[in-house]
Amino acid sequence: MEEFDLKAYVKQECAITWDDTSLDSQIEEAKAYLRDISGTSISFDAPGTATSLLKNRVRYDRNGALALFETDFRSSLLRFQLSEGLKGGVLDGESK
């Protein structure tokens, strides 16, 4: 089975065909944002809700519309928070 490549996934989904030095920092910022929103440590190792939200946050960031992301994805972000909370995830640096 092929290993999931988050950067390649974001590049493909956002139609980025060139190497962009700012993409790495945008991905890291989106990871931090989603971890903060969920209150847990999230893995971005496979396609799913977390990677979909990450991809869209990067897309909004790249298009200068980051201020609209939370409004446009409010219901998805709330479902994501609830889902992660119900999983009983572990906060960074803490154990159950």
N, CA, C and O atoms as a MOPAC input file, in Angstrom:
PM7 MOZYME 1SCF
protein

 N      0.83900 1    -1.18300 1     0.00000 1
 C      0.00000 1     0.00000 1     0.00000 1
 C      0.88600 1     1.24800 1     0.00000 1
 O      1.89400 1     1.30200 1     0.70400 1
 N      0.51200 1     2.21900 1    -0.77100 1
 C      1.28700 1     3.43600 1    -0.92500 1
 C      1.12800 1     4.35700 1     0.27400 1
 O      0.02400 1     4.52000 1     0.79400 1
 N      2.23500 1     4.96400 1     0.71500 1
 C      2.20400 1     5.88600 1     1.84800 1
 C      1.52900 1     7.18900 1     1.43000 1
 O      1.76500 1     7.69200 1     0.33200 1
 N      0.69200 1     7.73200 1     2.30800 1
 C     -0.01400 1     8.97900 1     2.04400 1
 C      0.96100 1    10.14500 1     2.13600 1
 O      1.68500 1    10.27400 1     3.12300 1
 N      0.98400 1    10.98700 1     1.12000 1
 C      1.85300 1    12.15800 1     1.05600 1
 C      0.97400 1    13.40500 1     1.16000 1
 O      0.34900 1    13.81900 1     0.18400 1
 N      0.93600 1    13.99600 1     2.35600 1
 C      0.05900 1    15.13700 1     2.61000 1
 C      0.35600 1    16.30900 1     1.67400 1
 O     -0.56400 1    16.91500 1     1.12600 1
 N      1.62200 1    16.62400 1     1.49300 1
 C      1.97000 1    17.76400 1     0.63000 1
 C      1.51900 1    17.52400 1    -0.80900 1
 O      0.98000 1    18.42900 1    -1.44700 1
 N      1.73200 1    16.32000 1    -1.32100 1
 C      1.28700 1    15.99900 1    -2.68100 1
 C     -0.23300 1    16.06900 1    -2.78900 1
 O     -0.77200 1    16.53200 1    -3.79400 1
 N     -0.92700 1    15.60000 1    -1.73300 1
 C     -2.39600 1    15.65500 1    -1.69800 1
 C     -2.87300 1    17.10300 1    -1.76700 1
 O     -3.76900 1    17.42600 1    -2.54800 1
 N     -2.27600 1    17.97800 1    -0.95000 1
 C     -2.67400 1    19.38500 1    -0.94600 1
 C     -2.36500 1    20.02700 1    -2.29600 1
 O     -3.18600 1    20.76700 1    -2.84000 1
 N     -1.18200 1    19.74300 1    -2.83400 1
 C     -0.81800 1    20.30400 1    -4.13900 1
 C     -1.80200 1    19.87400 1    -5.22200 1
 O     -2.23400 1    20.69500 1    -6.03200 1
 N     -2.15500 1    18.59700 1    -5.23800 1
 C     -3.08500 1    18.09200 1    -6.25000 1
 C     -4.47000 1    18.71800 1    -6.08900 1
 O     -5.06600 1    19.18700 1    -7.05800 1
 N     -4.96900 1    18.71900 1    -4.86500 1
 C     -6.31900 1    19.22500 1    -4.61400 1
 C     -6.44100 1    20.73300 1    -4.81600 1
 O     -7.51900 1    21.23600 1    -5.13200 1
 N     -5.32800 1    21.45300 1    -4.63300 1
 C     -5.33700 1    22.90900 1    -4.81700 1
 C     -4.80900 1    23.31700 1    -6.19400 1
 O     -4.61500 1    24.50300 1    -6.46300 1
 N     -4.57700 1    22.33000 1    -7.06200 1
 C     -4.09000 1    22.56600 1    -8.42500 1
 C     -2.78100 1    23.35100 1    -8.43900 1
 O     -2.61600 1    24.28800 1    -9.22100 1
 N     -1.85300 1    22.96000 1    -7.56600 1
 C     -0.52700 1    23.58300 1    -7.51800 1
 C      0.42000 1    22.65300 1    -8.26500 1
 O      0.64100 1    21.51600 1    -7.85100 1
 N      0.97100 1    23.13900 1    -9.35800 1
 C      1.83400 1    22.30000 1   -10.18700 1
 C      3.30600 1    22.69600 1   -10.10400 1
 O      4.14300 1    22.12300 1   -10.80200 1
 N      3.62300 1    23.66500 1    -9.26100 1
 C      4.99200 1    24.15200 1    -9.14100 1
 C      5.43900 1    23.99800 1    -7.68300 1
 O      4.62000 1    23.76600 1    -6.79400 1
 N      6.73100 1    24.13000 1    -7.45600 1
 C      7.25000 1    24.11000 1    -6.09500 1
 C      7.09700 1    25.50000 1    -5.49500 1
 O      7.58900 1    26.48500 1    -6.04400 1
 N      6.41800 1    25.56200 1    -4.38200 1
 C      6.16600 1    26.83200 1    -3.71700 1
 C      6.70900 1    26.74500 1    -2.30200 1
 O      6.27000 1    25.90800 1    -1.51200 1
 N      7.65000 1    27.59700 1    -1.98600 1
 C      8.30100 1    27.54200 1    -0.67200 1
 C      7.34300 1    27.87400 1     0.46400 1
 O      7.57000 1    27.43600 1     1.59200 1
 N      6.30500 1    28.61600 1     0.21300 1
 C      5.36500 1    28.98700 1     1.27500 1
 C      4.37600 1    27.86300 1     1.60700 1
 O      3.71700 1    27.91300 1     2.64500 1
 N      4.26500 1    26.85600 1     0.74100 1
 C      3.28700 1    25.78800 1     0.96600 1
 C      3.56300 1    25.01900 1     2.25100 1
 O      2.62700 1    24.70300 1     2.98600 1
 N      4.81900 1    24.71100 1     2.53900 1
 C      5.15100 1    23.97300 1     3.75800 1
 C      4.67700 1    24.71300 1     5.00900 1
 O      4.09600 1    24.10600 1     5.90900 1
 N      4.92200 1    26.01200 1     5.06500 1
 C      4.50400 1    26.77200 1     6.24900 1
 C      2.98300 1    26.88400 1     6.31800 1
 O      2.41700 1    26.89300 1     7.41100 1
 N      2.31700 1    26.96900 1     5.17500 1
 C      0.85800 1    27.01900 1     5.18000 1
 C      0.26800 1    25.69700 1     5.68500 1
 O     -0.73000 1    25.69400 1     6.40700 1
 N      0.87900 1    24.59500 1     5.30800 1
 C      0.43000 1    23.28500 1     5.77800 1
 C      0.65100 1    23.17400 1     7.28500 1
 O     -0.23300 1    22.70900 1     8.00500 1
 N      1.81100 1    23.59200 1     7.76700 1
 C      2.10800 1    23.52300 1     9.20800 1
 C      1.16100 1    24.41100 1    10.00800 1
 O      0.71800 1    24.02300 1    11.08900 1
 N      0.84700 1    25.59000 1     9.49400 1
 C     -0.09500 1    26.48400 1    10.16400 1
 C     -1.49000 1    25.86100 1    10.20300 1
 O     -2.18700 1    25.96900 1    11.21200 1
 N     -1.89600 1    25.21700 1     9.12700 1
 C     -3.20400 1    24.56400 1     9.08400 1
 C     -3.25900 1    23.39400 1    10.06400 1
 O     -4.28000 1    23.18400 1    10.72000 1
 N     -2.16800 1    22.62900 1    10.17000 1
 C     -2.10500 1    21.53500 1    11.15100 1
 C     -2.28400 1    22.07600 1    12.56300 1
 O     -3.08100 1    21.55500 1    13.34300 1
 N     -1.53000 1    23.13300 1    12.88400 1
 C     -1.61200 1    23.72700 1    14.22200 1
 C     -3.01200 1    24.24800 1    14.50700 1
 O     -3.52900 1    24.08000 1    15.61200 1
 N     -3.62200 1    24.87400 1    13.52200 1
 C     -4.98200 1    25.39900 1    13.67000 1
 C     -5.96100 1    24.26700 1    13.97500 1
 O     -6.76200 1    24.37300 1    14.90400 1
 N     -5.90200 1    23.18900 1    13.20100 1
 C     -6.83700 1    22.08500 1    13.39300 1
 C     -6.59100 1    21.34700 1    14.70600 1
 O     -7.53500 1    20.87900 1    15.34300 1
 N     -5.34400 1    21.24400 1    15.10700 1
 C     -5.04800 1    20.63700 1    16.41900 1
 C     -5.59200 1    21.52000 1    17.53400 1
 O     -6.10300 1    21.00900 1    18.53100 1
 N     -5.49100 1    22.82200 1    17.38300 1
 C     -6.01800 1    23.74500 1    18.37400 1
 C     -7.54300 1    23.67200 1    18.43100 1
 O     -8.12800 1    23.64200 1    19.51300 1
 N     -8.17200 1    23.64500 1    17.27800 1
 C     -9.63400 1    23.56900 1    17.20000 1
 C    -10.14900 1    22.28900 1    17.85300 1
 O    -11.15000 1    22.31200 1    18.56800 1
 N     -9.46600 1    21.17700 1    17.60600 1
 C     -9.93000 1    19.88600 1    18.11500 1
 C     -9.52300 1    19.65500 1    19.56300 1
 O    -10.16000 1    18.87800 1    20.27400 1
 N     -8.46500 1    20.32600 1    19.99900 1
 C     -7.96300 1    20.10700 1    21.34600 1
 C     -7.24100 1    18.78300 1    21.50800 1
 O     -7.01500 1    18.33000 1    22.63000 1
 N     -6.87500 1    18.15300 1    20.38900 1
 C     -6.19700 1    16.86100 1    20.43100 1
 C     -5.03100 1    16.83200 1    19.45500 1
 O     -4.86300 1    17.72800 1    18.62900 1
 N     -4.24500 1    15.79600 1    19.57200 1
 C     -3.19200 1    15.54000 1    18.59200 1
 C     -3.82500 1    14.77400 1    17.44500 1
 O     -4.36400 1    13.68600 1    17.64600 1
 N     -3.76500 1    15.31500 1    16.27900 1
 C     -4.39600 1    14.70000 1    15.11200 1
 C     -3.32200 1    14.17900 1    14.18100 1
 O     -2.28500 1    14.81300 1    13.98600 1
 N     -3.58200 1    13.02800 1    13.61500 1
 C     -2.69300 1    12.48400 1    12.60700 1
 C     -3.19200 1    12.91700 1    11.23200 1
 O     -4.39000 1    12.88200 1    10.95200 1
 N     -2.28300 1    13.31200 1    10.40700 1
 C     -2.61000 1    13.69500 1     9.03500 1
 C     -1.99600 1    12.68700 1     8.06600 1
 O     -1.54300 1    13.04800 1     6.98000 1
 N     -1.98900 1    11.42600 1     8.47300 1
 C     -1.33600 1    10.35800 1     7.71700 1
 C     -2.23200 1     9.65000 1     6.70700 1
 O     -1.77000 1     8.76200 1     5.99000 1
 N     -3.51700 1    10.03300 1     6.63900 1
 C     -4.44400 1     9.37700 1     5.71900 1
 C     -5.53800 1    10.36000 1     5.33200 1
 O     -5.84300 1    11.28100 1     6.09000 1
 N     -6.12500 1    10.17400 1     4.16800 1
 C     -7.23400 1    11.03900 1     3.77300 1
 C     -8.38200 1    10.92100 1     4.77400 1
 O     -8.62500 1     9.84600 1     5.32100 1
 N     -9.06800 1    12.00100 1     5.00700 1
 C    -10.19100 1    12.01500 1     5.93600 1
 C    -10.62300 1    13.44200 1     6.20700 1
 O    -10.25200 1    14.36700 1     5.48500 1
 N    -11.40600 1    13.60600 1     7.24700 1
 C    -11.92800 1    14.92800 1     7.58800 1
 C    -10.80900 1    15.91700 1     7.88600 1
 O    -10.83600 1    17.05200 1     7.40900 1
 N     -9.83400 1    15.49200 1     8.66900 1
 C     -8.73600 1    16.39800 1     9.04300 1
 C     -7.96400 1    16.87300 1     7.81400 1
 O     -7.66900 1    18.06100 1     7.68700 1
 N     -7.64000 1    15.95700 1     6.91800 1
 C     -6.87200 1    16.35000 1     5.73000 1
 C     -7.71800 1    17.18900 1     4.77600 1
 O     -7.19800 1    18.07700 1     4.10100 1
 N     -9.01000 1    16.91200 1     4.71900 1
 C     -9.89900 1    17.71200 1     3.87300 1
 C     -9.99300 1    19.14800 1     4.39100 1
 O     -9.90800 1    20.09900 1     3.61300 1
 N    -10.16800 1    19.30200 1     5.70400 1
 C    -10.20100 1    20.64200 1     6.28100 1
 C     -8.86200 1    21.34600 1     6.11000 1
 O     -8.82400 1    22.54100 1     5.81500 1
 N     -7.77500 1    20.62700 1     6.29000 1
 C     -6.44400 1    21.19400 1     6.10400 1
 C     -6.28000 1    21.69900 1     4.67400 1
 O     -5.83000 1    22.82300 1     4.45100 1
 N     -6.64600 1    20.87000 1     3.72000 1
 C     -6.52700 1    21.24900 1     2.31100 1
 C     -7.31700 1    22.52600 1     2.02000 1
 O     -6.82200 1    23.43100 1     1.34700 1
 N     -8.53400 1    22.59000 1     2.52600 1
 C     -9.36100 1    23.76300 1     2.26700 1
 C     -8.85800 1    25.00100 1     2.98200 1
 O     -8.97600 1    26.10700 1     2.45500 1
 N     -8.29900 1    24.83600 1     4.17300 1
 C     -7.73300 1    25.98600 1     4.87100 1
 C     -6.52700 1    26.52600 1     4.10300 1
 O     -6.36500 1    27.74000 1     3.97900 1
 N     -5.68700 1    25.63700 1     3.59100 1
 C     -4.55100 1    26.06200 1     2.77200 1
 C     -5.04900 1    26.77700 1     1.51400 1
 O     -4.49500 1    27.80200 1     1.11600 1
 N     -6.08000 1    26.23900 1     0.90300 1
 C     -6.64000 1    26.85200 1    -0.31300 1
 C     -7.13300 1    28.27600 1    -0.02200 1
 O     -6.85300 1    29.20400 1    -0.78200 1
 N     -7.85800 1    28.43600 1     1.06700 1
 C     -8.34600 1    29.76800 1     1.44900 1
 C     -7.16800 1    30.69400 1     1.75500 1
 O     -7.18100 1    31.86400 1     1.37200 1
 N     -6.15600 1    30.17600 1     2.44100 1
 C     -4.97300 1    30.96500 1     2.76400 1
 C     -4.28600 1    31.44200 1     1.48500 1
 O     -3.93500 1    32.61600 1     1.37200 1
 N     -4.09700 1    30.55700 1     0.54400 1
 C     -3.42000 1    30.88700 1    -0.71100 1
 C     -4.19700 1    31.90300 1    -1.54300 1
 O     -3.61500 1    32.65800 1    -2.32300 1
 N     -5.51900 1    31.91300 1    -1.36700 1
 C     -6.35600 1    32.83200 1    -2.13800 1
 C     -6.66800 1    34.11800 1    -1.38500 1
 O     -7.48800 1    34.92000 1    -1.83200 1
 N     -6.01300 1    34.31600 1    -0.23700 1
 C     -6.21700 1    35.55100 1     0.52000 1
 C     -7.59000 1    35.65400 1     1.15800 1
 O     -8.06500 1    36.75700 1     1.43000 1
 N     -8.22800 1    34.52800 1     1.39900 1
 C     -9.57700 1    34.52500 1     1.95700 1
 C     -9.64400 1    33.78600 1     3.28700 1
 O    -10.70000 1    33.27400 1     3.65900 1
 N     -8.53500 1    33.72600 1     4.00100 1
 C     -8.46700 1    32.96900 1     5.24700 1
 C     -9.50400 1    33.43200 1     6.26700 1
 O    -10.00000 1    32.62700 1     7.05500 1
 N     -9.83100 1    34.71100 1     6.25500 1
 C    -10.82800 1    35.24700 1     7.19100 1
 C    -12.20500 1    34.62200 1     6.97800 1
 O    -13.03200 1    34.62600 1     7.89000 1
 N    -12.45700 1    34.09200 1     5.79800 1
 C    -13.75700 1    33.49100 1     5.49300 1
 C    -13.82200 1    31.99000 1     5.79000 1
 O    -14.90000 1    31.39700 1     5.77200 1
 N    -12.67400 1    31.38400 1     6.06000 1
 C    -12.62800 1    29.93100 1     6.23600 1
 C    -13.55300 1    29.44700 1     7.34400 1
 O    -14.35200 1    28.53700 1     7.12500 1
 N    -13.45600 1    30.04400 1     8.53500 1
 C    -14.27500 1    29.57900 1     9.65000 1
 C    -15.76600 1    29.74500 1     9.36800 1
 O    -16.56600 1    28.89300 1     9.75500 1
 N    -16.13900 1    30.80900 1     8.71300 1
 C    -17.54900 1    31.03600 1     8.38100 1
 C    -18.03100 1    29.99600 1     7.37600 1
 O    -19.08800 1    29.39300 1     7.56100 1
 N    -17.26500 1    29.78800 1     6.32500 1
 C    -17.67500 1    28.87000 1     5.26700 1
 C    -17.65000 1    27.40800 1     5.69900 1
 O    -18.40100 1    26.59300 1     5.16300 1
 N    -16.79800 1    27.07000 1     6.65900 1
 C    -16.65600 1    25.67500 1     7.09300 1
 C    -17.13700 1    25.46200 1     8.53400 1
 O    -16.74900 1    24.49300 1     9.18700 1
 N    -17.97000 1    26.36300 1     9.01500 1
 C    -18.43300 1    26.30600 1    10.40400 1
 C    -19.02200 1    24.94100 1    10.76300 1
 O    -18.64000 1    24.35300 1    11.77500 1
 N    -19.93000 1    24.44200 1     9.96000 1
 C    -20.57000 1    23.16000 1    10.29800 1
 C    -19.57300 1    22.00700 1    10.24100 1
 O    -19.62900 1    21.10700 1    11.07900 1
 N    -18.67600 1    22.01400 1     9.28500 1
 C    -17.65900 1    20.96100 1     9.19000 1
 C    -16.70200 1    21.02300 1    10.37400 1
 O    -16.31400 1    19.98700 1    10.91500 1
 N    -16.32000 1    22.23400 1    10.78000 1
 C    -15.42700 1    22.39000 1    11.92100 1
 C    -16.09300 1    21.93500 1    13.22100 1
 O    -15.44600 1    21.31200 1    14.06300 1
 N    -17.36800 1    22.23800 1    13.38500 1
 C    -18.09100 1    21.79600 1    14.58300 1
 C    -18.21100 1    20.27800 1    14.62500 1
 O    -17.99800 1    19.66600 1    15.67200 1
 N    -18.55000 1    19.66500 1    13.48800 1
 C    -18.61400 1    18.18900 1    13.42700 1
 C    -17.25600 1    17.58900 1    13.73700 1
 O    -17.16000 1    16.58500 1    14.44200 1
 N    -16.20700 1    18.20200 1    13.21100 1
 C    -14.84600 1    17.73500 1    13.44600 1
 C    -14.50300 1    17.81300 1    14.93500 1
 O    -13.96100 1    16.86100 1    15.49700 1
 N    -14.81400 1    18.93500 1    15.57100 1
 C    -14.55500 1    19.08800 1    17.00100 1
 C    -15.29700 1    18.02300 1    17.80500 1
 O    -14.71700 1    17.39700 1    18.69200 1
 N    -16.56200 1    17.82100 1    17.50000 1
 C    -17.35200 1    16.82000 1    18.21700 1
 C    -16.80600 1    15.42100 1    17.99900 1
 O    -16.69300 1    14.63500 1    18.94000 1
 N    -16.47400 1    15.12000 1    16.77900 1
 C    -15.94700 1    13.79500 1    16.45000 1
 C    -14.64800 1    13.52100 1    17.19400 1
 O    -14.47400 1    12.44500 1    17.76800 1
 N    -13.74000 1    14.48200 1    17.18800 1
 C    -12.46800 1    14.30600 1    17.88100 1
 C    -12.67700 1    14.23600 1    19.39200 1
 O    -12.00200 1    13.46700 1    20.07800 1
 N    -13.60000 1    15.02700 1    19.90700 1
 C    -13.89800 1    15.00000 1    21.33400 1
 C    -14.47700 1    13.66700 1    21.77200 1
 O    -14.15200 1    13.16700 1    22.84900 1
 N    -15.33500 1    13.09000 1    20.93700 1
 C    -15.94000 1    11.79800 1    21.25900 1
 C    -14.93200 1    10.66000 1    21.20300 1
 O    -15.09800 1     9.63600 1    21.86500 1
 N    -13.88200 1    10.85000 1    20.40400 1
 C    -12.82800 1     9.83100 1    20.34200 1
 C    -12.00200 1     9.81800 1    21.62200 1
 O    -11.28700 1     8.85500 1    21.90000 1
 N    -12.10700 1    10.89200 1    22.39600 1
 C    -11.33000 1    10.97600 1    23.63100 1
 C     -9.85700 1    11.12700 1    23.36500 1
 O     -9.03300 1    10.52000 1    24.04800 1
 N     -9.51400 1    11.93500 1    22.37200 1
 C     -8.11700 1    12.14100 1    21.99200 1
 C     -7.28400 1    12.68400 1    23.13000 1
 O     -7.81200 1    13.18500 1    24.12300 1
 N     -6.00400 1    12.58200 1    22.97800 1
 C     -5.05100 1    13.02500 1    23.98500 1
 C     -4.50300 1    14.38700 1    23.59000 1
 O     -4.10600 1    14.59800 1    22.44400 1
 N     -4.48400 1    15.30700 1    24.54000 1
 C     -3.88100 1    16.60700 1    24.29700 1
 C     -2.37600 1    16.45300 1    24.21000 1
 O     -1.80100 1    15.55200 1    24.82100 1
 N     -1.74100 1    17.32500 1    23.45600 1
 C     -0.27500 1    17.27700 1    23.35300 1
 C      0.35200 1    17.33900 1    24.73600 1
 O      0.02700 1    18.21400 1    25.53800 1
 N      1.24300 1    16.41300 1    25.00500 1
 C      1.98100 1    16.41900 1    26.25700 1
 C      1.24000 1    15.85600 1    27.45400 1
 O      1.78900 1    15.82700 1    28.55600 1
 N      0.00500 1    15.40700 1    27.26700 1
 C     -0.76500 1    14.84800 1    28.36500 1
 C     -1.09700 1    13.39200 1    28.08300 1
 O     -1.11300 1    12.96100 1    26.93000 1
 N     -1.35900 1    12.65000 1    29.12700 1
 C     -1.79700 1    11.27300 1    28.93100 1
 C     -3.09500 1    11.06700 1    29.66800 1
 O     -3.43800 1    11.81300 1    30.58600 1
 N     -3.81600 1    10.03800 1    29.25100 1
 C     -5.10800 1     9.72900 1    29.88000 1
 C     -4.92000 1     9.11100 1    31.23200 1
 O     -5.90000 1     8.78700 1    31.90400 1

